[in-house]
């Protein structure tokens, strides 16, 4: 038998199993990559959800901090509850800075709106080309108008 005859595909000689020609190896390689991608979605997706919950808490707390900046002069003279927009925005920004959060605060005389952004560096999704995930959380707080005498 020549070397070219031993490599030729075809029926296996009696008593021998046919060669698979590497098809199991290709299937295994594809399945391992798919399994890593799904695992990456679970692990890195969980990290993203955790970061979003944290960002939501920071946005809510910053908005509450800003909503405490009531214009006391207006309240004393007219009995109207309004925010001091500059002080409310500053209080919200200071809270975000104290938490190490990245975000923006917008204040009016009626409410404070805060948006927090967070970027998560992925661990397993980098294998499929996704190195970061970005999450955003928004919250708005209003000045309390009940219980004021």
Backbone as CSV, one residue per row, in Angstrom:
resi,resn,N_x,N_y,N_z,CA_x,CA_y,CA_z,C_x,C_y,C_z
1,UNK,0.844,-1.154,0.000,0.000,0.000,0.000,0.897,1.226,0.000
2,UNK,0.551,2.188,-0.827,1.342,3.407,-0.900,0.807,4.415,0.103
3,UNK,1.593,5.435,0.335,1.186,6.434,1.324,-0.048,7.195,0.862
4,UNK,-0.243,7.366,-0.425,-1.421,8.085,-0.898,-2.678,7.247,-0.709
5,UNK,-2.560,5.949,-0.753,-3.727,5.093,-0.554,-4.184,5.107,0.906
6,UNK,-3.264,5.243,1.839,-3.647,5.226,3.251,-4.346,6.514,3.671
7,UNK,-4.189,7.597,2.928,-4.799,8.869,3.274,-6.118,9.095,2.546
8,UNK,-6.424,8.291,1.603,-7.621,8.486,0.795,-8.866,8.176,1.629
9,UNK,-9.862,9.118,1.662,-11.090,8.824,2.388,-11.886,7.742,1.661
10,UNK,-12.706,7.093,2.361,-13.516,6.028,1.785,-13.867,5.039,2.853
11,UNK,-14.430,3.931,2.443,-14.810,2.940,3.445,-13.584,2.420,4.183
12,UNK,-13.782,2.196,5.454,-12.685,1.686,6.269,-12.491,0.209,5.990
13,UNK,-11.249,-0.237,6.095,-10.997,-1.673,5.930,-11.769,-2.460,6.989
14,UNK,-12.021,-3.686,6.723,-12.778,-4.540,7.636,-12.142,-4.538,9.024
15,UNK,-12.987,-4.334,10.061,-12.505,-4.364,11.429,-11.951,-3.047,11.933
16,UNK,-11.905,-2.017,11.116,-11.399,-0.708,11.528,-12.497,0.331,11.418
17,UNK,-12.476,1.337,12.286,-13.464,2.399,12.261,-13.042,3.482,11.269
18,UNK,-13.990,4.155,10.619,-13.618,5.236,9.701,-13.092,6.442,10.484
19,UNK,-12.225,7.208,9.856,-11.668,8.398,10.488,-12.677,9.531,10.384
20,UNK,-12.739,10.379,11.384,-13.702,11.478,11.374,-13.175,12.715,10.659
21,UNK,-11.959,12.743,10.285,-11.331,13.834,9.530,-11.428,15.179,10.235
22,UNK,-11.453,15.207,11.585,-11.405,16.449,12.343,-12.733,17.137,12.536
23,UNK,-13.847,16.554,12.194,-15.131,17.231,12.355,-15.481,17.452,13.817
24,UNK,-15.108,16.562,14.690,-15.381,16.741,16.112,-14.560,17.906,16.660
25,UNK,-13.354,18.058,16.198,-12.499,19.157,16.643,-13.104,20.506,16.262
26,UNK,-13.598,20.660,15.046,-14.221,21.912,14.616,-15.478,22.193,15.437
27,UNK,-16.302,21.174,15.651,-17.512,21.327,16.449,-17.167,21.750,17.873
28,UNK,-16.171,21.125,18.446,-15.759,21.445,19.812,-15.257,22.878,19.899
29,UNK,-14.487,23.310,18.939,-13.966,24.676,18.948,-15.100,25.695,18.879
30,UNK,-16.071,25.464,18.019,-17.201,26.376,17.900,-18.015,26.383,19.192
31,UNK,-18.249,25.230,19.772,-19.043,25.144,20.991,-18.333,25.791,22.182
32,UNK,-17.024,25.676,22.266,-16.275,26.302,23.358,-16.386,27.823,23.253
33,UNK,-16.263,28.368,22.057,-16.391,29.817,21.876,-17.810,30.260,22.230
34,UNK,-18.816,29.510,21.795,-20.205,29.857,22.117,-20.448,29.789,23.623
35,UNK,-19.916,28.782,24.276,-20.081,28.642,25.719,-19.407,29.792,26.471
36,UNK,-18.234,30.195,26.018,-17.552,31.337,26.635,-18.351,32.623,26.437
37,UNK,-18.952,32.794,25.262,-19.759,33.989,25.008,-20.978,34.023,25.925
38,UNK,-21.655,32.903,26.085,-22.827,32.848,26.967,-22.402,33.070,28.413
39,UNK,-21.301,32.471,28.826,-20.798,32.683,30.182,-20.438,34.156,30.390
40,UNK,-19.858,34.764,29.369,-19.533,36.193,29.436,-20.769,37.051,29.590
41,UNK,-21.839,36.691,28.886,-23.089,37.435,29.041,-23.619,37.324,30.460
42,UNK,-23.530,36.166,31.042,-24.023,35.971,32.403,-23.155,36.745,33.402
43,UNK,-21.849,36.553,33.337,-20.936,37.187,34.302,-20.915,38.698,34.114
44,UNK,-20.627,39.146,32.897,-20.504,40.578,32.660,-21.865,41.269,32.684
45,UNK,-22.913,40.564,32.284,-24.259,41.112,32.405,-24.629,41.332,33.861
46,UNK,-24.239,40.403,34.721,-24.484,40.561,36.152,-23.734,41.745,36.721
47,UNK,-22.502,41.934,36.271,-21.726,43.098,36.714,-22.373,44.394,36.242
48,UNK,-22.911,44.388,35.019,-23.575,45.583,34.493,-24.843,45.891,35.283
49,UNK,-25.613,44.864,35.620,-26.820,45.082,36.421,-26.477,45.630,37.802
50,UNK,-25.428,45.101,38.400,-24.986,45.595,39.701,-24.575,47.065,39.606
51,UNK,-23.845,47.410,38.555,-23.418,48.804,38.369,-24.612,49.712,38.124
52,UNK,-25.625,49.219,37.419,-26.806,50.039,37.165,-27.593,50.291,38.455
53,UNK,-27.705,49.280,39.298,-28.390,49.458,40.582,-27.637,50.469,41.440
54,UNK,-26.312,50.376,41.449,-25.504,51.334,42.223,-25.680,52.745,41.664
55,UNK,-25.651,52.878,40.333,-25.819,54.194,39.703,-27.203,54.763,40.001
56,UNK,-28.220,53.903,40.031,-29.573,54.372,40.355,-29.627,54.900,41.783
57,UNK,-29.008,54.202,42.705,-28.961,54.671,44.090,-28.241,55.999,44.207
58,UNK,-27.132,56.137,43.486,-26.393,57.395,43.524,-27.210,58.540,42.932
59,UNK,-27.919,58.271,41.831,-28.741,59.308,41.201,-29.880,59.725,42.131
60,UNK,-30.530,58.748,42.758,-31.624,59.065,43.679,-31.132,59.880,44.872
61,UNK,-30.018,59.460,45.444,-29.496,60.175,46.612,-29.028,61.583,46.254
62,UNK,-28.415,61.738,45.079,-27.971,63.071,44.654,-29.176,63.979,44.410
63,UNK,-30.231,63.431,43.813,-31.434,64.237,43.581,-32.065,64.649,44.911
64,UNK,-32.089,63.718,45.869,-32.631,64.061,47.197,-31.794,65.145,47.875
65,UNK,-30.482,65.034,47.740,-29.599,66.045,48.334,-29.879,67.414,47.728
66,UNK,-30.078,67.452,46.421,-30.387,68.720,45.763,-31.756,69.264,46.139
67,UNK,-32.715,68.363,46.321,-34.087,68.790,46.643,-34.202,69.381,48.044
68,UNK,-33.157,69.296,48.825,-33.171,69.900,50.162,-32.768,71.380,50.131
69,UNK,-32.329,71.841,48.969,-31.863,73.233,48.843,-33.058,74.156,48.579
70,UNK,-33.861,74.367,49.572,-35.063,75.190,49.453,-34.672,76.660,49.548
71,UNK,-35.334,77.477,48.736,-35.125,78.922,48.768,-35.833,79.450,50.012
72,UNK,-35.087,79.616,51.088,-35.670,80.016,52.377,-36.232,81.431,52.360
73,UNK,-35.614,82.338,51.614,-36.137,83.702,51.532,-37.542,83.699,50.925
74,UNK,-37.730,82.936,49.865,-39.044,82.841,49.211,-40.061,82.211,50.160
75,UNK,-39.636,81.183,50.878,-40.529,80.506,51.814,-40.973,81.449,52.928
76,UNK,-40.037,82.242,53.445,-40.359,83.158,54.553,-41.236,84.324,54.111
77,UNK,-40.984,84.815,52.908,-41.740,85.998,52.467,-43.105,85.647,51.882
78,UNK,-43.216,84.570,51.140,-44.488,84.272,50.476,-45.105,82.938,50.887
79,UNK,-44.359,82.126,51.628,-44.876,80.811,52.014,-44.831,79.795,50.890
80,UNK,-44.177,80.135,49.788,-44.070,79.250,48.632,-42.811,78.402,48.744
81,UNK,-42.994,77.102,48.565,-41.845,76.191,48.607,-41.258,76.103,47.208
82,UNK,-40.045,76.590,47.065,-39.309,76.508,45.807,-37.867,76.151,46.105
83,UNK,-37.235,75.539,45.127,-35.809,75.245,45.243,-34.998,76.433,44.762
84,UNK,-33.811,76.533,45.279,-32.828,77.463,44.745,-32.045,76.664,43.704
85,UNK,-32.301,76.894,42.412,-31.692,76.042,41.385,-30.168,75.930,41.475
86,UNK,-29.496,77.029,41.726,-28.029,76.986,41.799,-27.572,76.136,42.978
87,UNK,-28.189,76.361,44.137,-27.798,75.590,45.325,-28.183,74.123,45.193
88,UNK,-29.329,73.845,44.568,-29.771,72.460,44.389,-28.828,71.707,43.451
89,UNK,-28.475,72.350,42.349,-27.535,71.717,41.413,-26.176,71.485,42.046
90,UNK,-25.716,72.447,42.819,-24.423,72.312,43.492,-24.454,71.185,44.524
91,UNK,-25.547,71.091,45.294,-25.647,70.028,46.304,-25.655,68.650,45.646
92,UNK,-26.363,68.530,44.522,-26.395,67.248,43.808,-25.021,66.913,43.242
93,UNK,-24.356,67.900,42.655,-23.008,67.681,42.108,-22.015,67.302,43.206
94,UNK,-22.121,67.952,44.356,-21.221,67.629,45.474,-21.450,66.201,45.959
95,UNK,-22.706,65.776,45.988,-22.983,64.402,46.410,-22.373,63.413,45.412
96,UNK,-22.553,63.668,44.127,-21.971,62.774,43.112,-20.448,62.711,43.257
97,UNK,-19.822,63.852,43.501,-18.368,63.886,43.672,-17.948,63.096,44.899
98,UNK,-18.729,63.198,45.983,-18.369,62.464,47.204,-18.481,60.956,47.010
99,UNK,-19.331,60.532,46.080,-19.501,59.104,45.779,-18.535,58.628,44.700
100,UNK,-17.827,59.555,44.069,-16.944,59.185,42.971,-17.711,58.825,41.709
101,UNK,-18.932,59.336,41.590,-19.796,59.021,40.451,-19.651,60.084,39.369
102,UNK,-19.881,59.667,38.134,-19.861,60.587,37.003,-21.296,60.844,36.582
103,UNK,-21.675,62.109,36.545,-23.043,62.408,36.164,-23.293,63.890,36.061
104,UNK,-24.552,64.214,35.780,-24.956,65.606,35.645,-26.199,65.848,36.490
105,UNK,-26.335,67.078,36.942,-27.506,67.483,37.707,-28.083,68.742,37.078
106,UNK,-29.411,68.746,36.912,-30.119,69.902,36.389,-31.209,70.257,37.394
107,UNK,-31.240,71.505,37.797,-32.204,71.920,38.811,-33.043,73.084,38.313
108,UNK,-34.315,73.053,38.694,-35.234,74.167,38.460,-35.776,74.575,39.826
109,UNK,-36.731,75.469,39.835,-37.326,75.860,41.106,-38.254,74.774,41.646
110,UNK,-38.573,73.776,40.814,-39.508,72.730,41.228,-38.861,71.363,41.478
111,UNK,-37.790,71.035,40.743,-37.203,69.700,40.903,-35.726,69.670,40.553
112,UNK,-35.132,68.543,40.899,-33.723,68.279,40.582,-33.677,66.953,39.827
113,UNK,-33.094,66.987,38.632,-32.952,65.773,37.823,-31.474,65.421,37.741
114,UNK,-31.163,64.170,38.022,-29.765,63.716,38.035,-29.624,62.515,37.119
115,UNK,-28.561,62.514,36.338,-28.213,61.386,35.477,-26.818,60.923,35.855
116,UNK,-26.670,59.618,36.092,-25.372,59.036,36.444,-24.978,58.052,35.350
117,UNK,-23.713,58.131,34.923,-23.164,57.223,33.921,-22.071,56.384,34.582
118,UNK,-22.006,55.114,34.222,-20.939,54.252,34.733,-20.463,53.349,33.603
119,UNK,-19.166,53.122,33.548,-18.578,52.236,32.549,-17.978,51.035,33.255
120,UNK,-18.330,49.850,32.768,-17.856,48.597,33.355,-16.889,47.951,32.375
121,UNK,-15.736,47.539,32.869,-14.782,46.808,32.040,-15.132,45.327,32.135
122,UNK,-15.394,44.726,30.990,-15.832,43.333,30.970,-14.662,42.389,31.214
123,UNK,-14.996,41.189,31.654,-13.963,40.188,31.892,-13.968,39.129,30.800
124,UNK,-15.104,38.523,30.553,-15.170,37.457,29.553,-15.609,37.940,28.179
125,UNK,-16.398,38.990,28.120,-16.865,39.472,26.818,-15.753,40.104,25.991
126,UNK,-14.605,40.359,26.611,-13.473,40.846,25.822,-13.038,39.803,24.803
127,UNK,-13.333,38.546,25.071,-12.980,37.474,24.140,-13.759,37.578,22.833
128,UNK,-14.928,38.219,22.866,-15.707,38.390,21.641,-15.692,39.845,21.179
129,UNK,-14.760,40.639,21.697,-14.543,41.999,21.220,-15.291,43.099,21.946
130,UNK,-15.924,42.807,23.075,-16.663,43.821,23.831,-15.917,44.067,25.140
131,UNK,-15.178,45.174,25.199,-14.315,45.398,26.358,-14.969,46.243,27.449
132,UNK,-15.991,47.041,27.111,-16.666,47.849,28.120,-18.178,47.836,27.898
133,UNK,-18.897,48.054,28.980,-20.347,48.247,28.943,-20.639,49.549,29.672
134,UNK,-21.586,50.324,29.171,-21.953,51.589,29.794,-23.388,51.508,30.287
135,UNK,-23.599,51.954,31.510,-24.950,51.997,32.077,-25.286,53.429,32.459
136,UNK,-26.577,53.710,32.520,-27.046,55.051,32.860,-28.255,54.924,33.775
137,UNK,-28.343,55.818,34.745,-29.487,55.858,35.652,-29.929,57.306,35.814
138,UNK,-31.249,57.495,35.823,-31.828,58.834,35.964,-32.751,58.866,37.168
139,UNK,-32.795,60.011,37.830,-33.709,60.182,38.949,-34.077,61.654,39.085
140,UNK,-35.291,61.877,39.554,-35.775,63.238,39.768,-36.383,63.327,41.158
141,UNK,-36.099,64.416,41.854,-36.686,64.659,43.169,-37.320,66.041,43.166
142,UNK,-38.431,66.167,43.901,-39.162,67.425,44.009,-39.064,67.936,45.437
143,UNK,-39.188,69.228,45.575,-39.213,69.815,46.911,-40.533,69.429,47.578
144,UNK,-40.465,69.043,48.819,-41.677,68.647,49.543,-42.520,69.874,49.827
145,UNK,-43.805,69.752,49.509,-44.713,70.879,49.767,-45.742,70.549,50.829
146,UNK,-45.707,69.346,51.363,-46.650,68.985,52.420,-45.957,69.102,53.762
147,UNK,-46.706,69.427,54.776,-46.146,69.521,56.115,-45.436,70.822,56.398
148,UNK,-45.507,71.807,55.464,-44.835,73.096,55.654,-45.811,74.037,56.361
149,UNK,-45.368,74.681,57.428,-46.224,75.616,58.176,-45.682,77.010,58.087
